Amino acid sequence: MRYIRPLSMEDAVGQLAGSPGTAAILAGGSDLLVRMKGGFIEPDLIVDIKAIDGLGEIRDTAEGFSIGAAVSCALMGESAALNREWPGVVEAAKLIGSKQVQGRCTIVGNLCNASPAADSVPALVAAGARALIVGPGGRRTVAVEAVPTGPGKTSLAKGEIIEAILLDRRAPRSGDAYLRFIPRTEMDIAVVSAGVNLTLDEQGVVKSARVALGAVAPTVLLVEEAAEALIGRKLDEAALERLAKVCSGACRPIDDKRGTVEFRRKVAGVLARRAATTAYARAGGK
Ligand SMILES: Cc1cc2nc3c(=O)[nH]c(=O)nc-3n(C[C@H](O)[C@H](O)[C@H](O)COP(=O)(O)OP(=O)(O)OC[C@H]3O[C@@H](n4cnc5c(N)ncnc54)[C@H](O)[C@@H]3O)c2cc1C
């Protein structure tokens, strides 16, 4: 096994693209190292991206935020500007594992591990986040929901690395929120989760919305009908009822020891409703 710590993106991409055997990217390692230690994978090449220039930074520009692929979830929690504009994304990142895990783990690792229950992904999908990908063919940007294609699988080609997650600058009167259900108070995998992102007009009517559900299908679901249940209304009881009903109906969950299909469907509706209420209040809705 070869371990390298390149200093530039070009070098990292070149090494990954040219590697004849299996290769893995190492960010925080909180998924990768666990899987290696468990004997599930043994990559021939490990490319540690943490020393690459700029990857450990959160950039706040006129267009929005660029969160480098080596930025830990703990660092996201310390960014006042990110907390102010995207509190739902930050609260999802800060639910991952424990303080110790958050000191290492990244949202890009969470996305690329491609677990259906990954906590940051529904919040990122609801936020309309994009992934900036660098590969042998150059740079491209895709919606985050296009990255995971199934449990443990991504659409990334050989040699491709996600350089950053991009979040737009917020319009006035916007808010987002993320909630998950776990049977304990922390350090558990989501049984169901929901991310909601809203923008209101001056009267407090929902102008635009995105609703995403986690752990209820092989990949995170972006539920357009749920957004439609909110758009054009204040967040009244009828809108919340319709949102919950649509979300419960959109689920395609599995039955397992952590939750039945029926339970997951019900909780998806409840969480979407509660996340929408929080997002609405954060957007200044009354
Ligand atoms: C004790 C513990 C508790 C946990 N609790 C939670 C939890 O509550 N919620 C949750 O969602 N997860 C949880 N996890 C899983 C894990 O911490 C997260 O998925 C984390 O965000 C992974 O980030 P990382 O930087 O550590 O990824 P890594 O382990 O470094 O990488 C994960 C995968 O992504 C790939 N990858 C990493 N960076 C890139 C990149 N830039 N471009 C392309 N591919 C890349 C890697 O090759 C690997 O396949 C937990 C893990 C542990 C050990």
The ligand as an SDF file (V2000), in Angstrom:
LIG
                    3D

 53 58  0  0  0  0  0  0  0  0999 V2000
  -17.8410    7.0830   15.5750 C   0  0  0  0  0  0  0  0  0  0  0  0
  -18.4110    7.5330   14.2620 C   0  0  0  0  0  0  0  0  0  0  0  0
  -19.6450    8.1670   14.2590 C   0  0  0  0  0  0  0  0  0  0  0  0
  -20.2040    8.5930   13.0670 C   0  0  0  0  0  0  0  0  0  0  0  0
  -21.4090    9.2380   13.0980 N   0  0  0  0  0  0  0  0  0  0  0  0
  -21.9760    9.6730   11.9450 C   0  0  0  0  0  0  0  0  0  0  0  0
  -23.2200   10.3680   11.9660 C   0  0  0  0  0  0  0  0  0  0  0  0
  -23.8100   10.6240   13.0100 O   0  0  0  0  0  0  0  0  0  0  0  0
  -23.7280   10.7730   10.7740 N   0  0  0  0  0  0  0  0  0  0  0  0
  -23.1010   10.5400    9.5790 C   0  0  0  0  0  0  0  0  0  0  0  0
  -23.6120   10.9390    8.5380 O   0  0  0  0  0  0  0  0  0  0  0  0
  -21.9160    9.8840    9.5400 N   0  0  0  0  0  0  0  0  0  0  0  0
  -21.3400    9.4470   10.6740 C   0  0  0  0  0  0  0  0  0  0  0  0
  -20.1340    8.7840   10.6520 N   0  0  0  0  0  0  0  0  0  0  0  0
  -19.4810    8.5370    9.3630 C   0  0  0  0  0  0  0  0  0  0  0  0
  -18.3960    9.5850    8.9850 C   0  0  0  0  0  0  0  0  0  0  0  0
  -17.8610   10.2330   10.1060 O   0  0  0  0  0  0  0  0  0  0  0  0
  -18.9380   10.6470    8.0050 C   0  0  0  0  0  0  0  0  0  0  0  0
  -19.4760   10.0320    6.8570 O   0  0  0  0  0  0  0  0  0  0  0  0
  -17.8690   11.6770    7.6170 C   0  0  0  0  0  0  0  0  0  0  0  0
  -18.4740   12.8620    7.1790 O   0  0  0  0  0  0  0  0  0  0  0  0
  -16.8710   11.2090    6.5880 C   0  0  0  0  0  0  0  0  0  0  0  0
  -15.9420   12.2460    6.3100 O   0  0  0  0  0  0  0  0  0  0  0  0
  -14.3740   11.9950    6.2570 P   0  0  0  0  0  0  0  0  0  0  0  0
  -13.7380   13.2750    5.8620 O   0  0  0  0  0  0  0  0  0  0  0  0
  -13.9040   11.3800    7.5230 O   0  0  0  0  0  0  0  0  0  0  0  0
  -14.3010   10.9290    5.0620 O   0  0  0  0  0  0  0  0  0  0  0  0
  -13.1760    9.8670    4.6930 P   0  0  0  0  0  0  0  0  0  0  0  0
  -13.2900    8.6820    5.5800 O   0  0  0  0  0  0  0  0  0  0  0  0
  -11.8440   10.5090    4.5670 O   0  0  0  0  0  0  0  0  0  0  0  0
  -13.6980    9.4870    3.2280 O   0  0  0  0  0  0  0  0  0  0  0  0
  -14.9690    8.8940    3.0540 C   0  0  0  0  0  0  0  0  0  0  0  0
  -15.1230    8.4860    1.5760 C   0  0  0  0  0  0  0  0  0  0  0  0
  -15.1740    9.6220    0.7390 O   0  0  0  0  0  0  0  0  0  0  0  0
  -14.1130    9.6200   -0.2080 C   0  0  0  0  0  0  0  0  0  0  0  0
  -13.6440   11.0080   -0.3060 N   0  0  0  0  0  0  0  0  0  0  0  0
  -13.2210   11.7850    0.7280 C   0  0  0  0  0  0  0  0  0  0  0  0
  -12.9110   13.0170    0.2770 N   0  0  0  0  0  0  0  0  0  0  0  0
  -13.1330   13.0110   -1.0590 C   0  0  0  0  0  0  0  0  0  0  0  0
  -12.9860   13.9960   -2.0880 C   0  0  0  0  0  0  0  0  0  0  0  0
  -12.5470   15.2430   -1.8210 N   0  0  0  0  0  0  0  0  0  0  0  0
  -13.3280   13.6700   -3.3550 N   0  0  0  0  0  0  0  0  0  0  0  0
  -13.7900   12.4170   -3.6470 C   0  0  0  0  0  0  0  0  0  0  0  0
  -13.9250   11.4340   -2.7120 N   0  0  0  0  0  0  0  0  0  0  0  0
  -13.6060   11.7330   -1.4460 C   0  0  0  0  0  0  0  0  0  0  0  0
  -13.0770    8.6720    0.3850 C   0  0  0  0  0  0  0  0  0  0  0  0
  -12.2390    8.1010   -0.5900 O   0  0  0  0  0  0  0  0  0  0  0  0
  -13.9580    7.6410    1.0730 C   0  0  0  0  0  0  0  0  0  0  0  0
  -14.4570    6.7140    0.1300 O   0  0  0  0  0  0  0  0  0  0  0  0
  -19.5250    8.3580   11.8350 C   0  0  0  0  0  0  0  0  0  0  0  0
  -18.2760    7.7220   11.8590 C   0  0  0  0  0  0  0  0  0  0  0  0
  -17.7210    7.3220   13.0500 C   0  0  0  0  0  0  0  0  0  0  0  0
  -16.3680    6.6580   13.0400 C   0  0  0  0  0  0  0  0  0  0  0  0
  1  2  1  0
  2  3  1  0
  2 52  2  0
  3  4  2  0
  4  5  1  0
  4 50  1  0
  5  6  2  0
  6  7  1  0
  6 13  1  0
  7  8  2  0
  7  9  1  0
  9 10  1  0
 10 11  2  0
 10 12  1  0
 12 13  2  0
 13 14  1  0
 14 15  1  0
 14 50  1  0
 15 16  1  0
 16 17  1  0
 16 18  1  0
 18 19  1  0
 18 20  1  0
 20 21  1  0
 20 22  1  0
 22 23  1  0
 23 24  1  0
 24 25  2  0
 24 26  1  0
 24 27  1  0
 27 28  1  0
 28 29  2  0
 28 30  1  0
 28 31  1  0
 31 32  1  0
 32 33  1  0
 33 34  1  0
 33 48  1  0
 34 35  1  0
 35 36  1  0
 35 46  1  0
 36 37  1  0
 36 45  1  0
 37 38  2  0
 38 39  1  0
 39 40  1  0
 39 45  2  0
 40 41  1  0
 40 42  2  0
 42 43  1  0
 43 44  2  0
 44 45  1  0
 46 47  1  0
 46 48  1  0
 48 49  1  0
 50 51  2  0
 51 52  1  0
 52 53  1  0
M  END
$$$$
